[in-house]
Each structure stands twice: as C-alpha cells, then as structure tokens.
Amino acid sequence: MDNLANIAVEQLTSLSLKELLNLQSNISKAIDIRKETNKIEFLNKITSLAAETGFSLDELLSEKKIGAKGKPERSAPKYRNPQNPKQTWPGHGRKPQWLLDQLSEGKELDYFLI
C-alpha cells in the first residue's frame, strides 16, 4: 500500500489521459466504498457500546429530554389563560381550545404571554 501512496508525479504523467481518468474514477469509487465500510464499522461499534450500557442506539439519539423521574420533560408554559391561570400552553404543538376560543373573539396572542 505504501508503494501506491508514493507514486511519483512523473509516473502518473506518463499515463495517457484516458488511463488517468480511469484511475481517477476507480479511486473515487474506492473512496466511496471505504467511507461506507468505515461508517458501518463505526455504527456497529457504537451500537455495541450502547448495548453494553443498557441502551439502544435509538434511545441515545432520541431528541426527547428525560427528567429526573424518567419522564420526558415538559416545555415551560409561555401563554396563560387569564380566566383560568391553571390553563397554560408552551407555544408549540396544537393550540388549546381555550386559546382558540379567545383568539376567535379577536384577542391577540401576545395578550396571553406570561
């Protein structure tokens, strides 16, 4: 392998353009194959490491934040119903009915900001 890496420019320039383009194409294919092989090997390693610690790779890559009690953390409320302060909404996901009702009455969303 070291011999291939040390091919002198003079040796390469002695090849025809067709031979150089063919070599370039083969090198590109070999690079793609090597990248894919390395990716699979790495994925197998991290999957194995995850399993050794009792996790699946999906669990580790999940975007859900888990709180101290093992439940997904809820987002902090961003909006509050002035008529019932226990009713809140974090500002993402489906709007609650209390908010939809008041918005349909002409109130602005900013009115409900906490």
N, C-alpha and C positions, 0 to 999 in steps of 0.2 A: 504494500500500500504506500509506503513512504516513497517508493520509486515513482508512483503516479503523481504524487504531490510535488515532486521535484522535476517534473518535465520542464525542460528549458524552453523558453520562448522560441529559440531557434528551431527546436524540434517541431513545435507547433506550426511555425510559419512555413515549414517545409511541406505541410499538408495542403491539399487543394481546398478551395472554398467549400466545395460540396462535402469533403471529409470533415472540415471544421464545423460546418453547420450540423452535420450528422452527430458529431461528437457533442456539440452544444445541446442538441435535443436529447441525447442519451443521458447527459449529465443532469439536465433539468428533470427528466423522468426519475433518475436515481435519487435526486434530492427529494422529490415529492414522496417517493416510496419510503425513504429513510425518515422523513418527517412523520409520516403516518405510522410507521413502525414504532418510532420513539414515543409518539402520542399514546398509542395503545399500551406500550410497556409502562409508561408513566401512570396511565389511568388504572392499570391493573395493580400497580404498587400502592397508589393512594386508596383504592378500593379495599385492598388487603389491610392497609394500616387503619382505615376506618372500621373495618370489621373487627380487628384486634381490640379496638377500644369500645366496641359495642354499638357502633353506629353504622347506618348505611350511608352511602355517598349522597343519596337524595336528601337525607336528614341534614347533613352538613351543609349542603348547598341551598337549602330552603331559605327563602327570604323572611320567613316568619320569625319574629323575635320572641324568645321564650322568657317569661318572667321567672322569679324565684320559685313559684309554686308549680312550675312545669306547664303553665298555660300560656298561650300566645298573649303578648301584651296588647292592651287596647290603646288606641291613639288618644291623646288628651283632647278633651272637648274644646271646640273652637267657637261654637254657637250655642246659645241657651234660649229656651222658651221663656219669655218674661212672665207668662201666665202660669207656668209650672216649671220652676227652676230645676227640678229633677230631670227634666227632659233636655237632653243635650245632643249635639251632633258634631263629629270631629272634622267635618268639612270634606270628606271623601266618601265614596260609596253612594248608595241610594239616599236621597233626602227623606227625612221622616215626614209623616203625614202632617204633623203639627206645623212644620215649616212650610210645606207646600200650601197648606190652607192659608197661612198668613201672607205668603208671597202672592197668592192669587187675589188677596184683598188689597194689594198694591204696596205692601211694605217692602223695603229694600233689604237685601241680605245683610248688609253692613249693620242694620239696626239690631241684629241678633248676636253680633260679635261679643265675645266675653272679654 
